[in-house]
Amino acid sequence: MRDFGTTVATLKVAEQLGGVFRGIMRYDNDSTGPTFRDHDSEGHIAEDAILGVIDWDNETVFWVDHNDTTVHRARMIGSDKMEVIVIEAGPDALATRMVLARQ
């Protein structure tokens, strides 16, 4: 296990049709922290095209990365925050959690 230190995560929704959306998920890790291993590269910034859906309860949100097995499950906690669980299987397996706040 490893600690990524201070990481800024940004979910940018580019398009939404009903409960389905697409966009970009970006992680920017402090340069003093460990690097991300993503696809064929390694660095302090990871950016993935994503596809997601808002569940029928209008509180639960799921999105997946186009290029790997990363799955995000989120729960709205108010109008401007969501708690997120991130899991990825495979050689670069990952399990983490975070809180995203609307900017």
MMTF fields as JSON, N, C-alpha, C and O atoms, coordinates in Angstrom:
{
  "mmtfVersion": "1.0.0",
  "mmtfProducer": "UNKNOWN",
  "numBonds": 411,
  "numAtoms": 412,
  "numGroups": 103,
  "numChains": 1,
  "numModels": 1,
  "chainsPerModel": [1],
  "groupsPerChain": [103],
  "chainIdList": ["A"],
  "bondAtomList": [4, 2, 8, 6, 12, 10, 16, 14, 20, 18, 24, 22, 28, 26, 32, 30, 36, 34, 40, 38, 44, 42, 48, 46, 52, 50, 56, 54, 60, 58, 64, 62, 68, 66, 72, 70, 76, 74, 80, 78, 84, 82, 88, 86, 92, 90, 96, 94, 100, 98, 104, 102, 108, 106, 112, 110, 116, 114, 120, 118, 124, 122, 128, 126, 132, 130, 136, 134, 140, 138, 144, 142, 148, 146, 152, 150, 156, 154, 160, 158, 164, 162, 168, 166, 172, 170, 176, 174, 180, 178, 184, 182, 188, 186, 192, 190, 196, 194, 200, 198, 204, 202, 208, 206, 212, 210, 216, 214, 220, 218, 224, 222, 228, 226, 232, 230, 236, 234, 240, 238, 244, 242, 248, 246, 252, 250, 256, 254, 260, 258, 264, 262, 268, 266, 272, 270, 276, 274, 280, 278, 284, 282, 288, 286, 292, 290, 296, 294, 300, 298, 304, 302, 308, 306, 312, 310, 316, 314, 320, 318, 324, 322, 328, 326, 332, 330, 336, 334, 340, 338, 344, 342, 348, 346, 352, 350, 356, 354, 360, 358, 364, 362, 368, 366, 372, 370, 376, 374, 380, 378, 384, 382, 388, 386, 392, 390, 396, 394, 400, 398, 404, 402, 408, 406],
  "bondOrderList": [1, 1, 1, 1, 1, 1, 1, 1, 1, 1, 1, 1, 1, 1, 1, 1, 1, 1, 1, 1, 1, 1, 1, 1, 1, 1, 1, 1, 1, 1, 1, 1, 1, 1, 1, 1, 1, 1, 1, 1, 1, 1, 1, 1, 1, 1, 1, 1, 1, 1, 1, 1, 1, 1, 1, 1, 1, 1, 1, 1, 1, 1, 1, 1, 1, 1, 1, 1, 1, 1, 1, 1, 1, 1, 1, 1, 1, 1, 1, 1, 1, 1, 1, 1, 1, 1, 1, 1, 1, 1, 1, 1, 1, 1, 1, 1, 1, 1, 1, 1, 1, 1],
  "groupList": [{"groupName": "MET", "atomNameList": ["N", "CA", "C", "O"], "elementList": ["N", "C", "C", "O"], "formalChargeList": [0, 0, 0, 0], "bondAtomList": [1, 0, 2, 1, 3, 2], "bondOrderList": [1, 1, 2], "singleLetterCode": "M", "chemCompType": "L-PEPTIDE LINKING"}, {"groupName": "ARG", "atomNameList": ["N", "CA", "C", "O"], "elementList": ["N", "C", "C", "O"], "formalChargeList": [0, 0, 0, 0], "bondAtomList": [1, 0, 2, 1, 3, 2], "bondOrderList": [1, 1, 2], "singleLetterCode": "R", "chemCompType": "L-PEPTIDE LINKING"}, {"groupName": "ASP", "atomNameList": ["N", "CA", "C", "O"], "elementList": ["N", "C", "C", "O"], "formalChargeList": [0, 0, 0, 0], "bondAtomList": [1, 0, 2, 1, 3, 2], "bondOrderList": [1, 1, 2], "singleLetterCode": "D", "chemCompType": "L-PEPTIDE LINKING"}, {"groupName": "PHE", "atomNameList": ["N", "CA", "C", "O"], "elementList": ["N", "C", "C", "O"], "formalChargeList": [0, 0, 0, 0], "bondAtomList": [1, 0, 2, 1, 3, 2], "bondOrderList": [1, 1, 2], "singleLetterCode": "F", "chemCompType": "L-PEPTIDE LINKING"}, {"groupName": "GLY", "atomNameList": ["N", "CA", "C", "O"], "elementList": ["N", "C", "C", "O"], "formalChargeList": [0, 0, 0, 0], "bondAtomList": [1, 0, 2, 1, 3, 2], "bondOrderList": [1, 1, 2], "singleLetterCode": "G", "chemCompType": "PEPTIDE LINKING"}, {"groupName": "THR", "atomNameList": ["N", "CA", "C", "O"], "elementList": ["N", "C", "C", "O"], "formalChargeList": [0, 0, 0, 0], "bondAtomList": [1, 0, 2, 1, 3, 2], "bondOrderList": [1, 1, 2], "singleLetterCode": "T", "chemCompType": "L-PEPTIDE LINKING"}, {"groupName": "VAL", "atomNameList": ["N", "CA", "C", "O"], "elementList": ["N", "C", "C", "O"], "formalChargeList": [0, 0, 0, 0], "bondAtomList": [1, 0, 2, 1, 3, 2], "bondOrderList": [1, 1, 2], "singleLetterCode": "V", "chemCompType": "L-PEPTIDE LINKING"}, {"groupName": "ALA", "atomNameList": ["N", "CA", "C", "O"], "elementList": ["N", "C", "C", "O"], "formalChargeList": [0, 0, 0, 0], "bondAtomList": [1, 0, 2, 1, 3, 2], "bondOrderList": [1, 1, 2], "singleLetterCode": "A", "chemCompType": "L-PEPTIDE LINKING"}, {"groupName": "LEU", "atomNameList": ["N", "CA", "C", "O"], "elementList": ["N", "C", "C", "O"], "formalChargeList": [0, 0, 0, 0], "bondAtomList": [1, 0, 2, 1, 3, 2], "bondOrderList": [1, 1, 2], "singleLetterCode": "L", "chemCompType": "L-PEPTIDE LINKING"}, {"groupName": "LYS", "atomNameList": ["N", "CA", "C", "O"], "elementList": ["N", "C", "C", "O"], "formalChargeList": [0, 0, 0, 0], "bondAtomList": [1, 0, 2, 1, 3, 2], "bondOrderList": [1, 1, 2], "singleLetterCode": "K", "chemCompType": "L-PEPTIDE LINKING"}, {"groupName": "GLU", "atomNameList": ["N", "CA", "C", "O"], "elementList": ["N", "C", "C", "O"], "formalChargeList": [0, 0, 0, 0], "bondAtomList": [1, 0, 2, 1, 3, 2], "bondOrderList": [1, 1, 2], "singleLetterCode": "E", "chemCompType": "L-PEPTIDE LINKING"}, {"groupName": "GLN", "atomNameList": ["N", "CA", "C", "O"], "elementList": ["N", "C", "C", "O"], "formalChargeList": [0, 0, 0, 0], "bondAtomList": [1, 0, 2, 1, 3, 2], "bondOrderList": [1, 1, 2], "singleLetterCode": "Q", "chemCompType": "L-PEPTIDE LINKING"}, {"groupName": "ILE", "atomNameList": ["N", "CA", "C", "O"], "elementList": ["N", "C", "C", "O"], "formalChargeList": [0, 0, 0, 0], "bondAtomList": [1, 0, 2, 1, 3, 2], "bondOrderList": [1, 1, 2], "singleLetterCode": "I", "chemCompType": "L-PEPTIDE LINKING"}, {"groupName": "TYR", "atomNameList": ["N", "CA", "C", "O"], "elementList": ["N", "C", "C", "O"], "formalChargeList": [0, 0, 0, 0], "bondAtomList": [1, 0, 2, 1, 3, 2], "bondOrderList": [1, 1, 2], "singleLetterCode": "Y", "chemCompType": "L-PEPTIDE LINKING"}, {"groupName": "ASN", "atomNameList": ["N", "CA", "C", "O"], "elementList": ["N", "C", "C", "O"], "formalChargeList": [0, 0, 0, 0], "bondAtomList": [1, 0, 2, 1, 3, 2], "bondOrderList": [1, 1, 2], "singleLetterCode": "N", "chemCompType": "L-PEPTIDE LINKING"}, {"groupName": "SER", "atomNameList": ["N", "CA", "C", "O"], "elementList": ["N", "C", "C", "O"], "formalChargeList": [0, 0, 0, 0], "bondAtomList": [1, 0, 2, 1, 3, 2], "bondOrderList": [1, 1, 2], "singleLetterCode": "S", "chemCompType": "L-PEPTIDE LINKING"}, {"groupName": "PRO", "atomNameList": ["N", "CA", "C", "O"], "elementList": ["N", "C", "C", "O"], "formalChargeList": [0, 0, 0, 0], "bondAtomList": [1, 0, 2, 1, 3, 2], "bondOrderList": [1, 1, 2], "singleLetterCode": "P", "chemCompType": "L-PEPTIDE LINKING"}, {"groupName": "HIS", "atomNameList": ["N", "CA", "C", "O"], "elementList": ["N", "C", "C", "O"], "formalChargeList": [0, 0, 0, 0], "bondAtomList": [1, 0, 2, 1, 3, 2], "bondOrderList": [1, 1, 2], "singleLetterCode": "H", "chemCompType": "L-PEPTIDE LINKING"}, {"groupName": "TRP", "atomNameList": ["N", "CA", "C", "O"], "elementList": ["N", "C", "C", "O"], "formalChargeList": [0, 0, 0, 0], "bondAtomList": [1, 0, 2, 1, 3, 2], "bondOrderList": [1, 1, 2], "singleLetterCode": "W", "chemCompType": "L-PEPTIDE LINKING"}],
  "groupTypeList": [0, 1, 2, 3, 4, 5, 5, 6, 7, 5, 8, 9, 6, 7, 10, 11, 8, 4, 4, 6, 3, 1, 4, 12, 0, 1, 13, 2, 14, 2, 15, 5, 4, 16, 5, 3, 1, 2, 17, 2, 15, 10, 4, 17, 12, 7, 10, 2, 7, 12, 8, 4, 6, 12, 2, 18, 2, 14, 10, 5, 6, 3, 18, 6, 2, 17, 14, 2, 5, 5, 6, 17, 1, 7, 1, 0, 12, 4, 15, 2, 9, 0, 10, 6, 12, 6, 12, 10, 7, 4, 16, 2, 7, 8, 7, 5, 1, 0, 6, 8, 7, 1, 11],
  "groupIdList": [1, 2, 3, 4, 5, 6, 7, 8, 9, 10, 11, 12, 13, 14, 15, 16, 17, 18, 19, 20, 21, 22, 23, 24, 25, 26, 27, 28, 29, 30, 31, 32, 33, 34, 35, 36, 37, 38, 39, 40, 41, 42, 43, 44, 45, 46, 47, 48, 49, 50, 51, 52, 53, 54, 55, 56, 57, 58, 59, 60, 61, 62, 63, 64, 65, 66, 67, 68, 69, 70, 71, 72, 73, 74, 75, 76, 77, 78, 79, 80, 81, 82, 83, 84, 85, 86, 87, 88, 89, 90, 91, 92, 93, 94, 95, 96, 97, 98, 99, 100, 101, 102, 103],
  "secStructList": [7, 7, 7, 7, 7, 1, 3, 3, 3, 3, 3, 3, 3, 3, 3, 3, 3, 6, 6, 3, 3, 3, 3, 3, 3, 3, 3, 3, 3, 7, 6, 6, 1, 7, 7, 3, 3, 3, 6, 6, 3, 3, 3, 1, 3, 3, 3, 3, 3, 3, 3, 3, 3, 3, 7, 6, 6, 1, 1, 3, 3, 3, 3, 3, 3, 1, 1, 1, 7, 7, 3, 3, 3, 3, 3, 3, 7, 1, 1, 1, 3, 3, 3, 3, 3, 3, 3, 3, 7, 1, 6, 6, 7, 3, 3, 3, 3, 3, 3, 3, 3, 7, 7],
  "xCoordList": [0.846, 0.0, 0.89, 2.036, 0.325, 1.075, 0.123, -1.045, 0.643, -0.109, 0.262, 1.445, -0.738, -0.466, -0.258, -0.061, -0.297, -0.084, -1.213, -2.378, -0.873, -1.876, -2.168, -1.3, -3.387, -3.809, -5.06, -6.002, -5.057, -6.237, -6.91, -6.29, -8.176, -8.937, -10.024, -10.699, -10.183, -11.178, -11.998, -11.452, -13.324, -14.25, -14.853, -15.541, -14.599, -15.131, -16.144, -15.781, -17.41, -18.465, -18.52, -18.747, -18.309, -18.303, -19.678, -20.037, -20.447, -21.761, -22.642, -22.168, -23.934, -24.877, -26.195, -26.7, -26.747, -28.054, -28.858, -28.608, -29.825, -30.551, -29.586, -28.851, -29.577, -28.69, -27.331, -26.499, -27.08, -25.815, -24.905, -25.362, -23.626, -22.687, -21.339, -21.026, -20.559, -19.181, -18.302, -18.776, -17.023, -16.113, -14.709, -14.257, -14.015, -12.611, -12.458, -13.007, -11.712, -11.319, -9.818, -9.056, -9.395, -7.976, -7.501, -8.168, -6.347, -5.692, -4.349, -3.566, -4.083, -2.834, -2.202, -2.647, -1.167, -0.517, 0.641, 1.341, 0.837, 1.958, 3.266, 3.45, 4.156, 5.401, 6.313, 7.242, 6.072, 6.878, 6.326, 6.988, 5.115, 4.487, 4.832, 5.545, 4.328, 4.592, 3.879, 2.971, 4.305, 3.725, 2.564, 2.452, 1.7, 0.622, 1.173, 1.956, 0.778, 1.074, -0.22, -1.192, -0.232, -1.465, -1.166, -0.368, -1.793, -1.592, -0.111, 0.461, 0.518, 1.928, 2.834, 4.015, 2.306, 3.123, 3.079, 2.258, 3.983, 4.044, 4.339, 5.215, 3.618, 3.846, 2.959, 2.255, 2.991, 2.216, 0.831, 0.028, 0.541, -0.778, -1.345, -0.668, -2.6, -3.311, -4.628, -5.338, -4.948, -6.172, -6.826, -6.181, -8.114, -8.828, -10.175, -10.878, -10.521, -11.873, -12.795, -12.455, -13.977, -14.897, -16.302, -16.666, -17.074, -18.487, -19.209, -18.79, -20.308, -20.973, -22.478, -23.061, -23.097, -24.556, -24.963, -24.337, -26.023, -26.624, -27.717, -28.588, -27.673, -28.643, -30.044, -30.195, -31.054, -32.455, -32.764, -33.727, -31.959, -32.207, -31.72, -31.951, -31.047, -30.488, -29.465, -29.172, -28.92, -27.882, -26.626, -25.53, -26.775, -25.656, -25.195, -26.008, -23.867, -23.291, -22.188, -21.385, -22.157, -21.103, -20.417, -21.074, -19.097, -18.435, -17.235, -16.646, -16.894, -15.797, -14.844, -15.241, -13.58, -12.582, -12.702, -12.951, -12.529, -12.573, -11.416, -11.6, -10.223, -9.012, -8.536, -7.541, -9.223, -8.799, -9.998, -11.145, -9.74, -10.819, -11.253, -11.937, -10.867, -11.214, -12.714, -13.325, -13.298, -14.709, -14.81, -14.169, -15.627, -15.896, -17.355, -18.246, -17.594, -18.959, -19.038, -18.242, -19.995, -20.104, -21.488, -22.456, -21.554, -22.809, -22.849, -21.939, -23.908, -24.066, -24.297, -25.108, -23.585, -23.772, -24.028, -23.206, -25.159, -25.495, -25.465, -25.215, -25.72, -25.794, -24.433, -24.338, -23.365, -22.066, -20.925, -19.763, -21.237, -20.183, -20.621, -21.805, -19.628, -19.9, -18.725, -17.562, -19.063, -18.068, -17.861, -18.826, -16.596, -16.271, -15.406, -14.462, -15.748, -14.92, -14.368, -15.111, -13.061, -12.409, -11.768, -11.028, -12.06, -11.417, -10.947, -11.592, -9.821, -9.293, -8.633, -7.845, -8.967, -8.367, -7.137, -6.878, -6.385, -5.273, -3.926, -3.811, -2.896, -1.523, -1.301, -0.4, -2.102, -1.997, -3.191, -3.739, -3.593, -4.782, -4.749, -3.696, -5.949, -6.092, -7.399, -8.411, -7.376, -8.589, -8.376, -7.428, -9.269, -9.127, -10.487, -11.48, -10.52, -11.741, -11.358, -10.236, -12.337, -12.09, -13.42, -14.477, -13.367, -14.531, -14.281, -13.255, -15.226, -15.151, -16.118, -17.248, -15.687, -16.53, -16.683, -15.706, -17.903, -18.176, -17.435, -17.457, -16.787, -16.055, -16.816, -16.358],
  "yCoordList": [-1.171, 0.0, 1.232, 1.2, 2.325, 3.574, 4.751, 4.679, 5.826, 7.056, 8.003, 8.236, 8.557, 9.478, 10.907, 11.803, 11.146, 12.492, 13.404, 13.006, 14.622, 15.585, 15.374, 15.578, 14.968, 14.735, 15.556, 15.569, 16.235, 16.967, 16.132, 15.798, 15.793, 15.02, 15.922, 16.646, 15.867, 16.706, 15.855, 15.169, 15.901, 15.259, 16.365, 17.244, 16.328, 17.336, 16.675, 15.821, 17.058, 16.507, 17.339, 18.548, 16.677, 17.369, 17.363, 18.295, 16.301, 16.162, 15.291, 14.326, 15.631, 14.832, 14.741, 15.735, 13.536, 13.286, 12.489, 11.299, 13.135, 12.481, 12.136, 13.002, 10.881, 10.45, 9.968, 9.605, 9.953, 9.448, 10.636, 11.641, 10.511, 11.595, 11.04, 9.869, 11.903, 11.552, 12.74, 13.871, 12.472, 13.548, 13.059, 12.085, 13.755, 13.47, 13.399, 14.226, 12.409, 12.322, 12.554, 11.857, 13.541, 13.894, 13.838, 14.335, 13.229, 13.19, 13.896, 13.582, 14.834, 15.586, 15.416, 16.019, 14.595, 14.273, 15.227, 15.62, 15.594, 16.439, 15.826, 14.611, 16.641, 16.136, 15.457, 14.753, 15.65, 14.968, 13.581, 12.786, 13.296, 12.006, 10.977, 11.281, 9.758, 8.706, 8.999, 9.827, 8.314, 8.518, 7.559, 6.515, 7.95, 7.084, 6.212, 6.685, 4.951, 4.078, 3.935, 3.373, 4.448, 4.505, 4.111, 4.765, 3.063, 2.563, 2.29, 1.423, 3.015, 2.797, 3.861, 3.923, 4.702, 5.796, 5.834, 5.177, 6.62, 6.81, 8.279, 8.853, 8.893, 10.301, 10.786, 9.997, 12.081, 12.669, 13.115, 13.557, 13.005, 13.368, 12.167, 11.558, 11.835, 10.778, 11.38, 12.029, 11.162, 11.707, 10.642, 10.051, 10.402, 9.361, 9.868, 10.594, 9.472, 9.698, 8.746, 7.58, 9.245, 8.43, 8.451, 9.344, 7.44, 7.345, 6.992, 6.081, 7.71, 7.491, 7.552, 7.88, 7.223, 7.247, 7.617, 7.197, 8.409, 8.729, 7.693, 7.498, 7.034, 5.984, 6.589, 7.805, 5.734, 6.164, 6.898, 7.662, 6.68, 7.363, 8.816, 9.542, 9.248, 10.599, 10.955, 12.133, 9.953, 10.169, 9.365, 9.76, 8.246, 7.355, 7.583, 7.685, 7.662, 7.921, 6.897, 6.616, 6.342, 5.411, 5.952, 6.526, 5.775, 6.04, 5.118, 4.662, 4.859, 3.951, 4.659, 5.537, 4.265, 4.776, 4.02, 2.814, 4.714, 4.07, 3.096, 2.038, 3.437, 2.699, 1.646, 0.971, 1.487, 0.448, -0.026, 0.199, -0.669, -1.289, -0.465, -0.987, 0.804, 1.628, 1.902, 2.312, 1.668, 1.918, 2.878, 2.679, 3.922, 4.878, 4.728, 4.657, 4.682, 4.678, 5.849, 5.95, 6.73, 7.933, 8.051, 7.466, 8.829, 9.1, 10.599, 11.154, 11.242, 12.673, 12.907, 12.223, 13.871, 14.242, 15.752, 16.527, 16.13, 17.544, 17.937, 17.107, 19.197, 19.652, 19.898, 20.046, 19.945, 20.282, 19.347, 19.674, 18.169, 17.221, 15.794, 15.464, 14.948, 13.525, 12.727, 13.073, 11.64, 10.69, 9.661, 9.156, 9.348, 8.477, 7.31, 7.487, 6.122, 4.923, 4.591, 4.579, 4.32, 4.01, 2.634, 2.362, 1.763, 0.454, 0.158, 0.536, -0.521, -0.964, -2.319, -2.506, -3.255, -4.587, -4.629, -3.686, -5.722, -5.929, -5.601, -5.413, -5.532, -5.348, -4.015, -3.912, -2.999, -1.697, -1.495, -0.396, -2.553, -2.532, -1.352, -0.942, -0.821, 0.369, 0.283, -0.177, 0.721, 0.877, 2.116, 2.184, 3.1, 4.337, 5.005, 4.56, 6.054, 6.842, 8.314, 8.66, 9.182, 10.613, 11.348, 10.744, 12.631, 13.497, 14.535, 15.215, 14.652, 15.682, 16.796, 16.53, 18.047, 19.212, 20.015, 20.245, 20.442, 21.237, 22.562, 23.225, 22.937, 24.216, 25.219, 26.348],
  "zCoordList": [0.0, 0.0, 0.0, 0.45, -0.521, -0.527, -0.386, -0.766, 0.162, 0.36, -0.763, -1.012, -1.45, -2.551, -2.068, -2.89, -0.768, -0.255, -0.692, -0.687, -1.069, -1.506, -2.982, -3.83, -3.283, -4.658, -4.943, -4.151, -6.075, -6.514, -7.585, -8.595, -7.374, -8.356, -8.929, -8.198, -10.249, -10.92, -11.866, -12.73, -11.7, -12.629, -13.479, -12.959, -14.783, -15.694, -16.609, -17.418, -16.494, -17.338, -18.618, -18.576, -19.754, -21.047, -21.7, -22.42, -21.443, -22.082, -21.206, -20.605, -21.131, -20.355, -21.098, -21.619, -21.14, -21.74, -20.726, -20.534, -20.071, -18.991, -17.88, -17.404, -17.46, -16.391, -16.85, -16.018, -18.161, -18.7, -19.037, -19.582, -18.71, -18.983, -19.429, -19.216, -20.046, -20.406, -20.069, -19.964, -19.9, -19.561, -19.314, -19.916, -18.411, -18.095, -16.581, -15.853, -16.116, -14.709, -14.668, -15.338, -13.875, -13.807, -12.354, -11.446, -12.16, -10.862, -10.992, -11.888, -10.117, -10.118, -8.74, -7.764, -8.671, -7.411, -7.167, -8.101, -5.917, -5.523, -6.035, -5.955, -6.549, -7.148, -6.141, -6.536, -4.851, -3.845, -3.517, -2.85, -3.987, -3.714, -4.774, -5.73, -4.608, -5.592, -6.914, -6.977, -7.949, -9.274, -9.507, -8.866, -10.45, -10.914, -12.029, -12.854, -12.066, -13.207, -13.969, -13.464, -15.192, -15.962, -17.4, -18.072, -17.867, -19.233, -19.453, -18.792, -20.37, -20.686, -20.09, -20.433, -19.202, -18.686, -17.164, -16.524, -16.611, -15.177, -14.929, -15.576, -13.999, -13.705, -12.581, -11.95, -12.33, -11.245, -11.692, -10.87, -12.987, -13.506, -14.25, -15.078, -13.944, -14.667, -15.146, -14.378, -16.413, -16.987, -17.854, -18.719, -17.615, -18.345, -18.839, -18.137, -20.059, -20.568, -19.818, -19.614, -19.403, -18.606, -19.202, -19.966, -18.827, -19.165, -17.879, -17.164, -17.569, -16.291, -16.37, -17.403, -15.235, -15.135, -13.709, -12.735, -13.613, -12.334, -12.094, -12.942, -10.947, -10.619, -10.481, -10.362, -10.498, -10.405, -9.112, -9.054, -8.067, -6.794, -6.795, -5.829, -7.876, -8.023, -6.95, -6.743, -6.265, -5.257, -5.537, -5.137, -6.216, -6.503, -7.933, -8.852, -8.112, -9.436, -9.676, -8.786, -10.886, -11.284, -12.527, -13.395, -12.626, -13.897, -14.044, -13.064, -15.295, -15.64, -16.583, -17.349, -16.517, -17.459, -18.772, -18.775, -19.879, -21.191, -21.388, -21.988, -20.892, -21.273, -20.291, -20.554, -19.159, -18.222, -17.4, -17.787, -16.287, -15.52, -14.304, -13.423, -14.245, -13.092, -13.032, -14.019, -11.851, -11.6, -10.41, -9.379, -10.575, -9.502, -9.08, -9.926, -7.778, -7.248, -6.289, -5.356, -6.518, -5.698, -5.096, -5.582, -4.017, -3.333, -3.058, -2.442, -3.519, -3.283, -1.793, -1.17, -1.23, 0.18, 0.225, 0.713, -0.284, -0.419, -1.88, -2.754, -2.138, -3.534, -4.165, -5.383, -3.352, -3.926, -3.546, -3.785, -2.949, -2.582, -2.854, -2.791, -3.16, -3.251, -2.728, -2.941, -2.03, -1.548, -2.646, -3.22, -2.939, -4.067, -3.597, -2.827, -4.075, -3.907, -5.286, -6.268, -5.366, -6.641, -6.524, -5.578, -7.499, -7.543, -8.959, -9.938, -9.047, -10.342, -10.13, -9.203, -11.0, -10.941, -11.847, -12.595, -11.777, -12.693, -12.086, -10.875, -12.935, -12.448, -11.73, -10.897, -12.034, -11.363, -10.435, -10.355, -9.734, -8.884, -7.919, -7.431, -7.663, -6.836, -6.063, -6.592, -4.826, -4.024, -3.165, -2.382, -3.316, -2.545, -2.386, -2.963, -1.614, -1.468, -1.364, -0.995, -1.706, -1.689, -1.63, -1.809, -1.382, -1.43, -2.521, -2.519, -3.45, -4.495, -4.149, -3.74, -4.309, -4.047, -5.327, -6.04, -5.619, -6.826, -6.734, -5.698, -7.811, -7.886, -8.696, -8.869]
}
